[in-house]
Amino acid sequence: QVQLVESGGGLVQAGGSLRLSCAASGGTFGTYTLGWFRQAPGKEREFVAAIAWQLSTNYADSVKGRFTISRDSAKNTVYLQMNSLQPEDTAVYYCASRSFGWATSQRSEYNYWGQGTQVTVSS
């Protein structure tokens, strides 16, 4: 069983930055592919970014050039650095994991999910 705990959310003004963290426990971190998804009120959960166990990355078009996903195996943690934040980035951000595989954007491919962290961007 994999446990995922997100942190780092908060309130930021448009144009600002935040770094989200997701600490993983259980299993072998080096074999995980990890993703970030987000869900705004009244909308479906959508893909944001993913980093595969072999370090390839994948981003949603809406965040390319603004967000960066990375992982630290020594800390069993995946990060999402978010720059140039806009009000439309406001959502609950979720971390997810799957064993091996590539950095897919498909929500159904991920087996474990965190509880989420709220990001609010004011205009």
N, C-alpha and C positions, 0 to 999 in steps of 0.2 A: 504494500500500500504506500502510495506517495502522498505526502502532505505538502501543500503549497501555501505560503503565507505572503500576501502582498503588503507593501507599505510604500509611503512616499507621496501619497495623494494629498490634495489640498486645494486651496483657492489661490489663483494667480491671475494677474491682469493679462489681457491680450498682448502678445509679443513676448511674454515671459517664458520661463523654462521650469521644468520639473524633472526629477529623476525618480522613476518608480523602481522598486526592488521586489524580487520574489525569491524568498528563501525556500529551498526544497529539502525535504528529508524523506528517508525511506528509499530503498533501492540503490542504484548506482548512478550518481549524477552524470557521469561521463557518457552514459548510454541514453540519456534523455534528449529528445527534441522538445524545445520549449517555445511556447507562443504567447503572445499578448492579444487579447480581444477586448472589445469595449461595447457597452450597451448604454445608449441614451434613452431617456424616458420615452416610452411609446414606440421604440424601434427595436428591431432584432439585433441580437448580438453580432458584431461584425469583426472580421479579422483586422489586425493592426500590423503585426510583425511576428516573425518566427526566426529561430536560430536552431539549426540542426545539430545533432551530436557531433558531426564532423565539421561544424562551424560555418556551413553555408547559411546565407540569410535570405529572407523574403519579406517584402514590404507591400502594404496596400498602397495604391497609387496616391491616395489622399495624404499620406504621411511621408512619402519619399522625399528625401532632402531635408526633412525637418526632424524626424525621429531616428534614433539609432538603437538597435538591440545589441546586447553583448552578454557574455557570461563569464563567471569567475569560478573555475572548478575548485579552487582552494577554499572558497566560501560557500560552495553549493548554491550560488545565487545567479539569477538572471536579471538584467537591468533593462530599462527602457528610458533612454534619455530623450526628452521631448523639448524641442526648441521652437520658437516662433509659434507659440500656442495661440489658437483662435477659439472664439466661443463655440464653434461647431465641434471642437475636440472635447467638449464637456460630456462626460459619461462616467459610468463605473467601469474601471479597467480590471480585467481578469487575466490571471496567469493560468496557463494550461500546459500539460505535459503528455508526451507519448513516448513509447520505447522506440529508439532508433528512428528509421524513416527519414524522409526529407522534410524540409521546412514548409509543410503544407498550410494552406489557408483554410482548409476544410475543417470546420468546427467539429464535425462528427469523428474526425480522425484522432482527436485528443481524448485521453482516458480519464485524466485527473484535472481538477479545477480548484483554484483558490476561491476565497470568499469575496474578493474584489476590493478595490480601493477607489474612492470617489475623487474625480478630478473635475474641478469647476473653473472655467475660464470666463472672467468678466470682461465686458467690452468697455 
